[in-house]
């Protein structure tokens, strides 16, 4: 296992979530689940983060914000859509202002459905994301060697 | 002779301090987690973090922040080398300030508002702790009769008996120097939302890794300064020095976990009051006695 998956730093963005999923994301950091056991830290800074956790659907107002956070993150990076709204738009899918899931704005690597998404589901999704992060990290190392 | 000793000390510090500092940082995170009722990360987590940061893609806003951070690292190693090879305490304090200045320059170079705010606050932190550091060194000189660290082993008793007020003042500003809450204004290790990360906002990858390694080295050096007050007679007193340094480290973690961040006005005022009261009284007593 490489170092990329041993120290996954997370940035969390609330797109247009009802806050249900956000509470669960933060609950995963609390003593009950304590994801810092796996080196996971909530950074609040895209330049330091490896994993982008998005909650809520993408709409006309926040699509540029989601894109900008993604662009500011340094490779290798992965995106996890947390909750059904982030996956597909959920119960808000036919709202006049809702574009849809996060994958309408940026490439999503792992989908974690649920309303609200359970902390266990978030941890599962992040663990799956670590595998993808590891692959991307190896690909980047190869590219660096080649260059 | 002295130059070669310093050079050997610098190389030894550059190799050993990151190892010790990394373990201390890992211990800090485990102890902090236990204080919050959590299990916490593995002991080597800070090492994993830095290895990951080195492997990240190279992205920089200004192109020079990495150079500034390298300079900061070199000066930190030099300050540690001067101190741990038994050199001049005052020189060590000046050289580590150079490292702090390069860190501030690195933050300013990105021109990002968050980063500039962090750099401004880091400057205020330097302003806050520097008077006490100088008075601490002066008190050490008056008690030990020399600025040279190696001379403490020739003393009949540790300098702490003559410099207790200065030591208390130094412990106060140690929290600022270690960037621990309530004085982690410029960049916080627990920044989740507010003001993002101050000085390190625009740093990523290798540059951020350099910041982490610099923090490790700084921590080792400052704990060395703490231990200095308790050394005398022969090298056997080093055991007491290490115990005191670790106790001070635990004390800092306890403070870090129990206090909310203060405003810079309070930090500046309280640090200068501590410097004038603790350092001033100590100097007067030493002059009279």
Interface residues (C-beta under 8 A of the other chain):
Chain A: X2 X3 X4 X6 X7 X9 X31 X34 X36 X37 X38 X39 X42 X43 X44 X45 X47 X48 X50 X74 X75 X76 X137 X140 X141
Chain B: X29 X33 X36 X37 X38 X39 X40 X41 X42 X45 X48 X49 X51 X52 X55 X56 X57 X59 X191 X192 X193 X194 X196 X197 X200 X201 X202 X203 X204 X205 X208
